[in-house]
Amino acid sequence: MGLVVKKPGVLTTIQDSGRIGYMGSGFAPSGVMDRRAFIIANLLVENDPNTCAIEFALAGPTLRFTTSTFIAITGGDFSPTIDGEPVPMYSALMVKRGSILHFATPRTGAYGYVAIAGGSVRVPEVMGSRSTSLKLGIGGWHGRSLQMGDYLPFMTKNLDFLPNLGSHRIEYDATYGFGNEETIVRVVPGPQEDMFTERGIETFYSQPYEATAKCDRMGYRLDGPEIETKHGSDIISDGIAFGAIQVPSHGRPIIMLADRQTTGGYAKIGTIASVDIPKLVQCRPGSKIRFAPITVQEAQALYREEYKYFKGLAKIVRRPCADGISPRRTARRLKPILEEQARRNQAEKLWIDRS
């Protein structure tokens, strides 16, 4: 029991939060591009926040479900429909056996996510993660993006009830600022900031940059004014963090993302605060991006605020509501109680017959 891929979309893969602890051996972490949308999708269907999900970019897939379950759709707005009927995002949705989930091209954003209740799809762990690494050909579904005709089994064979389903929805996430003329992302100064001139740093923080067509899971190449260096930007290769902003010799920034290489030989002017990476990756080619400087302490405070938000959301989706009781489960629990009561009262007269 699971789902069948009728149309794979542009880049549809299985991702979780990525491989931790293997960069020293040359293995990129991979994992989701938009961590915020990924965690929210899992919370909406009461999965562990790190449960793998289906990630797609620029053109969503068409999926047919061979068993009943619950899903949540987050990220960019790809106009999702189930059996031809529009369905809301950021809400737990029931899909029945034979239902077809379809996505169009995005009205907003670039990446979308589908979380599946009950533990998602059944794929093996590789080095502690189920994420797909396309370059290495490991993880996810046979180490590749999904293709037409793929059948993905579920961890839970059938799921026809989710407690308190009415609470499993939130307002559309406004954090991304879809529709704004420019996307502002906050940046912590990088380890080689002193290799840039004052004019170069001022240019980086004051001028807008544009996302180019050369944007993928490895990194986002931006176009805009040249960032001036003192004596070039070549360095002895060192480690690259998620969101690190490299400046090659041409003077235009490249932001390193989920499938980045583990080391690089260009100076890093800064690193995007982790809470703002989702805003960045949802920018499509042609989008305007500005950078704003913050301190490490401010970035840590933002991260703690986001963590508290996720903790609060986990409580919200479990709030009791009118549709929180399963008739079948209630009947199963009441049956032994009523049978025991009937057995005890077999020899007794009904209370209306008692004197």
LOZA-193832 format. One record per residue (C-alpha): z, x negated, y; residue number from 1. Coordinates in nm, 4 decimals. Example, Ala and Ser with C-alpha at 12.3 -4.5 7.8 and 13.67 -1.06 7.14 Angstrom:
REM LOZA-193832
<site <0.7800, -1.2300, -0.4500>, 1>
<site <0.7140, -1.3670, -0.1060>, 2>
REM end
This chain:
REM LOZA-193832
<site <0.0000, 0.0000, 0.0000>, 1>
<site <-0.1001, -0.1426, 0.3353>, 2>
<site <-0.3995, -0.1421, 0.5672>, 3>
<site <-0.7705, -0.2178, 0.5516>, 4>
<site <-0.9575, -0.3940, 0.8316>, 5>
<site <-1.2637, -0.1866, 0.9174>, 6>
<site <-1.3520, -0.3915, 1.2268>, 7>
<site <-1.1723, -0.7190, 1.2997>, 8>
<site <-1.2072, -0.7342, 1.6795>, 9>
<site <-1.2555, -1.0675, 1.8570>, 10>
<site <-0.9502, -1.2702, 1.7496>, 11>
<site <-0.7086, -1.0745, 1.5313>, 12>
<site <-0.4405, -1.2781, 1.3549>, 13>
<site <-0.0928, -1.2502, 1.2048>, 14>
<site <0.1678, -1.4168, 1.4261>, 15>
<site <0.5439, -1.4464, 1.4612>, 16>
<site <0.7449, -1.6654, 1.6985>, 17>
<site <0.5973, -1.9844, 1.5499>, 18>
<site <0.6904, -2.2924, 1.3474>, 19>
<site <0.9990, -2.4671, 1.4734>, 20>
<site <1.0767, -2.8342, 1.4066>, 21>
<site <0.7387, -2.9691, 1.2943>, 22>
<site <0.5805, -3.0960, 1.6174>, 23>
<site <0.7090, -3.4443, 1.5402>, 24>
<site <0.4910, -3.4380, 1.2294>, 25>
<site <0.1853, -3.3261, 1.4262>, 26>
<site <0.1972, -2.9526, 1.3460>, 27>
<site <0.1445, -2.7199, 1.6401>, 28>
<site <0.3974, -2.4329, 1.6552>, 29>
<site <0.1332, -2.1571, 1.6896>, 30>
<site <0.3010, -1.8148, 1.7144>, 31>
<site <0.2423, -1.5277, 1.9548>, 32>
<site <0.0975, -1.5794, 2.3002>, 33>
<site <0.2966, -1.2957, 2.4614>, 34>
<site <0.6509, -1.3276, 2.3308>, 35>
<site <0.7804, -1.0375, 2.5402>, 36>
<site <0.5329, -0.7799, 2.4068>, 37>
<site <0.5876, -0.9109, 2.0523>, 38>
<site <0.9677, -0.8729, 2.0601>, 39>
<site <0.9537, -0.5279, 2.2213>, 40>
<site <0.7048, -0.4038, 1.9590>, 41>
<site <0.9368, -0.5108, 1.6775>, 42>
<site <1.2449, -0.3585, 1.8420>, 43>
<site <1.0648, -0.0241, 1.8807>, 44>
<site <1.0187, 0.0025, 1.5029>, 45>
<site <1.3616, -0.1507, 1.4246>, 46>
<site <1.2253, -0.4734, 1.2786>, 47>
<site <1.3900, -0.8096, 1.3181>, 48>
<site <1.2590, -0.9517, 1.6498>, 49>
<site <1.0866, -1.2380, 1.4628>, 50>
<site <0.9004, -1.0169, 1.2147>, 51>
<site <0.5317, -1.1052, 1.2120>, 52>
<site <0.2922, -0.8703, 1.3909>, 53>
<site <-0.0823, -0.8266, 1.4400>, 54>
<site <-0.2078, -0.9998, 1.7546>, 55>
<site <-0.5554, -0.9403, 1.8988>, 56>
<site <-0.7399, -1.0529, 2.2102>, 57>
<site <-1.0052, -0.9040, 2.4424>, 58>
<site <-1.1358, -0.6562, 2.1813>, 59>
<site <-0.8993, -0.4808, 1.9431>, 60>
<site <-0.9525, -0.4129, 1.5726>, 61>
<site <-1.0075, -0.0885, 1.3814>, 62>
<site <-0.7561, -0.0455, 1.0985>, 63>
<site <-0.7249, 0.2144, 0.8204>, 64>
<site <-0.3784, 0.2732, 0.6751>, 65>
<site <-0.3464, 0.3338, 0.3014>, 66>
<site <0.0165, 0.4421, 0.3251>, 67>
<site <0.2359, 0.6249, 0.5732>, 68>
<site <0.4429, 0.4127, 0.8081>, 69>
<site <0.5484, 0.3673, 1.1714>, 70>
<site <0.3917, 0.1312, 1.4238>, 71>
<site <0.4387, 0.0264, 1.7862>, 72>
<site <0.1649, -0.0975, 2.0194>, 73>
<site <0.2440, -0.3245, 2.3157>, 74>
<site <0.0778, -0.5769, 2.5477>, 75>
<site <-0.2459, -0.5020, 2.7306>, 76>
<site <-0.3850, -0.1485, 2.7403>, 77>
<site <-0.6655, -0.1330, 2.4827>, 78>
<site <-0.6847, 0.2503, 2.4902>, 79>
<site <-0.5460, 0.2971, 2.1361>, 80>
<site <-0.6339, 0.6076, 1.9335>, 81>
<site <-0.5239, 0.7362, 1.5946>, 82>
<site <-0.7857, 0.9502, 1.4207>, 83>
<site <-0.9669, 0.9814, 1.7524>, 84>
<site <-0.6644, 1.1058, 1.9487>, 85>
<site <-0.5150, 0.8902, 2.2284>, 86>
<site <-0.1642, 0.7656, 2.1536>, 87>
<site <0.1005, 0.6198, 2.3861>, 88>
<site <0.1922, 0.2534, 2.3986>, 89>
<site <0.5486, 0.1194, 2.3938>, 90>
<site <0.6487, 0.3960, 2.1550>, 91>
<site <0.7105, 0.4218, 1.7805>, 92>
<site <0.4216, 0.6161, 1.6257>, 93>
<site <0.3865, 0.7623, 1.2789>, 94>
<site <0.0605, 0.6902, 1.0998>, 95>
<site <-0.0196, 0.8793, 0.7813>, 96>
<site <-0.2069, 0.7638, 0.4773>, 97>
<site <-0.5779, 0.7526, 0.5615>, 98>
<site <-0.5233, 0.7399, 0.9389>, 99>
<site <-0.7496, 0.5125, 1.1417>, 100>
<site <-0.6144, 0.3115, 1.4359>, 101>
<site <-0.8834, 0.2102, 1.6847>, 102>
<site <-0.8797, -0.0058, 1.9974>, 103>
<site <-1.1380, -0.0350, 2.2724>, 104>
<site <-1.1880, -0.3167, 2.5234>, 105>
<site <-0.8818, -0.3677, 2.7441>, 106>
<site <-0.8324, -0.1739, 3.0658>, 107>
<site <-0.5499, -0.4141, 3.1504>, 108>
<site <-0.4349, -0.7418, 3.0010>, 109>
<site <-0.5914, -0.9658, 2.7381>, 110>
<site <-0.3594, -0.9612, 2.4340>, 111>
<site <-0.2288, -0.6675, 2.2316>, 112>
<site <0.0238, -0.6339, 1.9499>, 113>
<site <0.0842, -0.3975, 1.6583>, 114>
<site <0.4257, -0.4099, 1.4900>, 115>
<site <0.4620, -0.2342, 1.1545>, 116>
<site <0.7985, -0.0897, 1.0481>, 117>
<site <0.9711, -0.1998, 0.7296>, 118>
<site <0.9025, -0.5715, 0.7647>, 119>
<site <0.5309, -0.5718, 0.8586>, 120>
<site <0.2577, -0.7093, 0.6294>, 121>
<site <0.3313, -0.9211, 0.3234>, 122>
<site <0.2087, -1.2750, 0.3899>, 123>
<site <0.3670, -1.5993, 0.2654>, 124>
<site <0.5839, -1.8251, 0.4777>, 125>
<site <0.4458, -2.1709, 0.5506>, 126>
<site <0.6993, -2.4175, 0.6911>, 127>
<site <0.9333, -2.1356, 0.7861>, 128>
<site <0.6764, -1.9197, 0.9666>, 129>
<site <0.4123, -1.6564, 0.8906>, 130>
<site <0.2072, -1.7469, 1.1983>, 131>
<site <-0.1618, -1.8214, 1.1630>, 132>
<site <-0.2708, -2.1713, 1.2639>, 133>
<site <-0.6490, -2.1476, 1.2926>, 134>
<site <-0.6988, -2.5217, 1.3407>, 135>
<site <-0.4901, -2.6174, 1.0389>, 136>
<site <-0.5988, -2.3192, 0.8294>, 137>
<site <-0.2441, -2.2294, 0.7258>, 138>
<site <-0.0135, -1.9302, 0.7580>, 139>
<site <-0.0947, -1.5676, 0.8297>, 140>
<site <-0.3709, -1.4152, 0.6180>, 141>
<site <-0.5279, -1.7103, 0.4320>, 142>
<site <-0.4963, -1.9255, 0.7442>, 143>
<site <-0.7712, -1.7420, 0.9341>, 144>
<site <-0.8362, -1.4482, 1.1629>, 145>
<site <-0.8792, -1.1093, 0.9987>, 146>
<site <-1.2242, -1.0122, 0.8723>, 147>
<site <-1.3934, -0.6861, 0.7828>, 148>
<site <-1.2753, -0.5575, 0.4454>, 149>
<site <-0.9454, -0.7500, 0.4375>, 150>
<site <-0.6639, -0.5584, 0.2687>, 151>
<site <-0.3131, -0.6441, 0.3910>, 152>
<site <-0.0218, -0.5108, 0.1832>, 153>
<site <0.3013, -0.3991, 0.3514>, 154>
<site <0.6510, -0.5272, 0.2800>, 155>
<site <0.7676, -0.1645, 0.2511>, 156>
<site <0.5365, 0.0530, 0.0403>, 157>
<site <0.5981, 0.3857, 0.2115>, 158>
<site <0.7971, 0.4858, 0.5181>, 159>
<site <0.8086, 0.8481, 0.6242>, 160>
<site <1.1214, 0.8505, 0.8404>, 161>
<site <1.2584, 0.6425, 1.1280>, 162>
<site <1.6084, 0.7411, 1.2485>, 163>
<site <1.6305, 0.8684, 1.6072>, 164>
<site <1.2560, 0.8508, 1.6525>, 165>
<site <1.2778, 1.0241, 1.9912>, 166>
<site <1.4629, 0.7222, 2.1334>, 167>
<site <1.2035, 0.4706, 2.0143>, 168>
<site <1.0041, 0.4614, 2.3350>, 169>
<site <1.0259, 0.2969, 2.6756>, 170>
<site <0.8338, 0.3177, 2.9987>, 171>
<site <0.5183, 0.1073, 3.0168>, 172>
<site <0.6309, -0.2496, 3.0858>, 173>
<site <0.5720, -0.3160, 3.4562>, 174>
<site <0.6747, -0.6816, 3.4304>, 175>
<site <0.3129, -0.7962, 3.4047>, 176>
<site <0.2077, -0.6595, 3.7408>, 177>
<site <-0.1276, -0.5349, 3.6142>, 178>
<site <-0.3418, -0.4360, 3.9103>, 179>
<site <-0.2017, -0.6969, 4.1476>, 180>
<site <-0.4573, -0.9117, 4.3257>, 181>
<site <-0.2745, -1.2284, 4.2201>, 182>
<site <-0.0350, -1.3173, 3.9388>, 183>
<site <0.2569, -1.5335, 4.0495>, 184>
<site <0.4114, -1.7536, 3.7806>, 185>
<site <0.7221, -1.9642, 3.8338>, 186>
<site <0.7105, -2.3342, 3.7508>, 187>
<site <0.9769, -2.5959, 3.6754>, 188>
<site <0.8814, -2.9457, 3.8029>, 189>
<site <0.7244, -3.1558, 3.5286>, 190>
<site <0.8223, -3.5004, 3.3963>, 191>
<site <0.5341, -3.6739, 3.5795>, 192>
<site <0.5563, -3.4901, 3.9108>, 193>
<site <0.6082, -3.8235, 4.0889>, 194>
<site <0.2521, -3.9263, 3.9948>, 195>
<site <0.1139, -3.6711, 4.2422>, 196>
<site <0.0951, -3.7116, 4.6179>, 197>
<site <0.2828, -3.4803, 4.8520>, 198>
<site <-0.0519, -3.3329, 4.9476>, 199>
<site <-0.1370, -3.2754, 4.5804>, 200>
<site <0.1935, -3.0988, 4.5131>, 201>
<site <0.1534, -2.8873, 4.8265>, 202>
<site <-0.1980, -2.7899, 4.7143>, 203>
<site <-0.0730, -2.6931, 4.3685>, 204>
<site <0.1943, -2.4567, 4.5013>, 205>
<site <0.0112, -2.3157, 4.8029>, 206>
<site <-0.3439, -2.2517, 4.6794>, 207>
<site <-0.4626, -1.9848, 4.4320>, 208>
<site <-0.6335, -2.0824, 4.1050>, 209>
<site <-0.8697, -1.8804, 3.8916>, 210>
<site <-0.8645, -1.8346, 3.5138>, 211>
<site <-1.1963, -1.9497, 3.3690>, 212>
<site <-1.3839, -1.8418, 3.0575>, 213>
<site <-1.2389, -2.1498, 2.8854>, 214>
<site <-0.9098, -1.9773, 2.8057>, 215>
<site <-0.7889, -1.9410, 2.4467>, 216>
<site <-0.4805, -1.9774, 2.2294>, 217>
<site <-0.4796, -2.3538, 2.2823>, 218>
<site <-0.4728, -2.3454, 2.6616>, 219>
<site <-0.5892, -2.1924, 2.9888>, 220>
<site <-0.8253, -2.4006, 3.2003>, 221>
<site <-0.8034, -2.3033, 3.5675>, 222>
<site <-1.0471, -2.3593, 3.8513>, 223>
<site <-0.9530, -2.4244, 4.2133>, 224>
<site <-0.8730, -2.6983, 4.4630>, 225>
<site <-0.8236, -3.0495, 4.3292>, 226>
<site <-0.4664, -3.1710, 4.2861>, 227>
<site <-0.4416, -3.5194, 4.4313>, 228>
<site <-0.2707, -3.8006, 4.2387>, 229>
<site <-0.1427, -4.1376, 4.3577>, 230>
<site <-0.3152, -4.3591, 4.1025>, 231>
<site <-0.4791, -4.1272, 3.8494>, 232>
<site <-0.3232, -3.8962, 3.5907>, 233>
<site <-0.3536, -4.0954, 3.2670>, 234>
<site <-0.0241, -4.1626, 3.0881>, 235>
<site <0.0939, -4.2857, 2.7494>, 236>
<site <0.0784, -3.9759, 2.5306>, 237>
<site <0.4019, -3.7804, 2.5045>, 238>
<site <0.5149, -3.4370, 2.3803>, 239>
<site <0.3817, -3.1111, 2.5227>, 240>
<site <0.5991, -2.8029, 2.5700>, 241>
<site <0.4780, -2.4424, 2.5640>, 242>
<site <0.3543, -2.3742, 2.9178>, 243>
<site <0.3169, -2.7403, 3.0206>, 244>
<site <0.0634, -2.7853, 3.3029>, 245>
<site <-0.1539, -3.0912, 3.2556>, 246>
<site <-0.3766, -3.2271, 3.5316>, 247>
<site <-0.6684, -3.4357, 3.3962>, 248>
<site <-0.8785, -3.6737, 3.6060>, 249>
<site <-1.0835, -3.3874, 3.7551>, 250>
<site <-0.7658, -3.2627, 3.9284>, 251>
<site <-0.7600, -2.9037, 3.8032>, 252>
<site <-0.4734, -2.7691, 3.5914>, 253>
<site <-0.4842, -2.6893, 3.2214>, 254>
<site <-0.1909, -2.4855, 3.0873>, 255>
<site <-0.0992, -2.5655, 2.7254>, 256>
<site <-0.0147, -2.2643, 2.5070>, 257>
<site <0.0617, -2.1603, 2.1486>, 258>
<site <-0.2029, -2.3613, 1.9585>, 259>
<site <-0.1746, -2.6681, 2.1831>, 260>
<site <-0.1857, -3.0230, 2.0521>, 261>
<site <0.1566, -3.1787, 1.9992>, 262>
<site <0.1015, -3.4739, 2.2389>, 263>
<site <-0.1181, -3.5388, 2.5405>, 264>
<site <-0.2161, -3.8241, 2.7704>, 265>
<site <-0.2403, -3.6482, 3.1062>, 266>
<site <0.0334, -3.6151, 3.3656>, 267>
<site <0.2227, -3.2846, 3.3663>, 268>
<site <0.2944, -3.1519, 3.7130>, 269>
<site <0.5167, -2.8717, 3.5858>, 270>
<site <0.6067, -2.6289, 3.3075>, 271>
<site <0.5835, -2.2530, 3.3396>, 272>
<site <0.9155, -2.0713, 3.2979>, 273>
<site <0.9132, -1.9090, 2.9525>, 274>
<site <0.9746, -1.5606, 3.0962>, 275>
<site <0.6507, -1.5843, 3.2976>, 276>
<site <0.4207, -1.7040, 3.0183>, 277>
<site <0.3512, -1.3409, 2.9120>, 278>
<site <0.2206, -1.2668, 3.2639>, 279>
<site <-0.0051, -1.5692, 3.2477>, 280>
<site <-0.1596, -1.5065, 2.9042>, 281>
<site <-0.2400, -1.1455, 2.9967>, 282>
<site <-0.4663, -1.2747, 3.2768>, 283>
<site <-0.8331, -1.2375, 3.1934>, 284>
<site <-1.1096, -1.4737, 3.3122>, 285>
<site <-1.1543, -1.4365, 3.6865>, 286>
<site <-0.7891, -1.3496, 3.7528>, 287>
<site <-0.6174, -1.5196, 4.0477>, 288>
<site <-0.3017, -1.7175, 3.9707>, 289>
<site <-0.0446, -1.8739, 4.2059>, 290>
<site <0.2413, -2.1071, 4.1196>, 291>
<site <0.5935, -2.0879, 4.2644>, 292>
<site <0.8518, -2.3689, 4.2184>, 293>
<site <1.1946, -2.2995, 4.0696>, 294>
<site <1.4751, -2.5163, 3.9300>, 295>
<site <1.5706, -2.5570, 3.5650>, 296>
<site <1.8908, -2.3621, 3.6343>, 297>
<site <1.6935, -2.0704, 3.7802>, 298>
<site <1.4618, -2.0697, 3.4779>, 299>
<site <1.7629, -2.0624, 3.2459>, 300>
<site <1.9133, -1.7707, 3.4391>, 301>
<site <1.5857, -1.5782, 3.4064>, 302>
<site <1.5854, -1.6445, 3.0324>, 303>
<site <1.9418, -1.5132, 2.9985>, 304>
<site <1.8478, -1.1974, 3.1903>, 305>
<site <1.5546, -1.1380, 2.9578>, 306>
<site <1.7791, -1.1904, 2.6537>, 307>
<site <2.0218, -0.9283, 2.7882>, 308>
<site <1.7291, -0.6911, 2.8388>, 309>
<site <1.6251, -0.7267, 2.4741>, 310>
<site <1.9855, -0.6696, 2.3584>, 311>
<site <2.0048, -0.3558, 2.5702>, 312>
<site <1.6694, -0.2326, 2.4426>, 313>
<site <1.7876, -0.2691, 2.0827>, 314>
<site <2.0724, -0.0290, 2.1645>, 315>
<site <1.8485, 0.2151, 2.3528>, 316>
<site <1.6082, 0.2669, 2.0626>, 317>
<site <1.9001, 0.3530, 1.8313>, 318>
<site <2.0525, 0.6210, 2.0528>, 319>
<site <2.1195, 0.9466, 1.8650>, 320>
<site <1.8692, 1.2201, 1.9434>, 321>
<site <1.7634, 1.5614, 1.8162>, 322>
<site <1.5156, 1.4268, 1.5615>, 323>
<site <1.7497, 1.1615, 1.4295>, 324>
<site <1.8342, 1.3402, 1.1037>, 325>
<site <1.6130, 1.3247, 0.7974>, 326>
<site <1.6188, 1.6575, 0.6059>, 327>
<site <1.5487, 1.4786, 0.2781>, 328>
<site <1.8231, 1.2216, 0.3241>, 329>
<site <2.0676, 1.4903, 0.4358>, 330>
<site <1.9870, 1.6988, 0.1283>, 331>
<site <2.0346, 1.3994, -0.1016>, 332>
<site <2.3739, 1.3241, 0.0535>, 333>
<site <2.4900, 1.6867, 0.0424>, 334>
<site <2.3786, 1.7498, -0.3166>, 335>
<site <2.6600, 1.5588, -0.4962>, 336>
<site <2.9191, 1.7032, -0.2579>, 337>
<site <2.8069, 2.0618, -0.3195>, 338>
<site <2.7759, 2.0046, -0.6959>, 339>
<site <3.1307, 1.8693, -0.7115>, 340>
<site <3.2596, 2.1628, -0.5079>, 341>
<site <3.0800, 2.4095, -0.7372>, 342>
<site <3.2248, 2.2429, -1.0484>, 343>
<site <3.5780, 2.2678, -0.9145>, 344>
<site <3.5345, 2.6305, -0.8166>, 345>
<site <3.3687, 2.7464, -1.1389>, 346>
<site <3.6887, 2.8998, -1.2747>, 347>
<site <3.8021, 3.0418, -0.9433>, 348>
<site <3.7145, 3.3767, -0.7967>, 349>
<site <3.5372, 3.3943, -0.4669>, 350>
<site <3.7755, 3.4150, -0.1739>, 351>
<site <3.6603, 3.7688, -0.0932>, 352>
<site <3.7858, 3.8823, -0.4366>, 353>
<site <4.1298, 3.7298, -0.3970>, 354>
<site <4.4225, 3.9595, -0.3283>, 355>
REM end
